Amino acid sequence: MTQDELKQAVAHAAIRYVVDGEIVGVGTGSTANFFIDALGEIRHRIKGAVASSEATAARLAARGVPVFDLNEIDQIPVYIDGADEIDHSGAMIKGGGGALTREKIVASVAEKFICIADQSKLVDVLGKYPLPVEVIPMATSSVTRALRALGADPVLRMRDGAPYVTDNQGYILDLNGLQIHDPKALEQQINQLPGVVSVGLFALKGAAVCLLGTEQGVRAIEY
Ligand code: 5RP
């Protein structure tokens, strides 16, 4: 099976976690896109969705799924999204697509985070994938220095020769060469640096379930 076929399989498997008549939180990225396509097919069963990015909102709307502003909602049963890495405790690195801040916000109001990922995303130790940190642009240099002091190697994410700009008008520093043995502690440590908007470590609130796409089928791992 190709990686896309594995992503499609987990996206379809995630439909059974969607609660009829409710609002579902929807992530960002290629796996989330397959989920949005599947959600479009059952749109009449749900009230609507909350999106974690402008791109996801546009794709949901194009498939006829009503998109709600998060401010209109108190709580949602599930948030469904991909990951760049997930470890055996359900802690994740996210933000490869640059949507980490809104992903973390929408996930924070969900009862359960359902991670959908192909088998290449499961790791013993997080950190081989560069860890994204969204920053307020004026704090790019000061946060870079602070992250270096923590032993990281931050690189400003670029697109078309200019800094990549998030949906929140922030910049992203990608941290290379980490081996994250205590993801909860690192998430807290980076969160408190002045100028950091959010870090793409999802450990304090990790996945409740991971639907992992493997050659043998979709494996549901509960944490
Ligand atoms: C976007 C994300 C994505 O969930 C993550 O990058 C995985 O993407 P994909 O499903 O395309 O492999 O965090 O900000």
Boltz pocket constraint, residues with backbone or C-beta under 6 A from the ligand:
constraints:
  - pocket:
      binder: B
      contacts: [[A, 27], [A, 28], [A, 29], [A, 30], [A, 31], [A, 32], [A, 81], [A, 82], [A, 83], [A, 84], [A, 93], [A, 94], [A, 95], [A, 96], [A, 97], [A, 98], [A, 99], [A, 100], [A, 103], [A, 116]]
      max_distance: 6.0
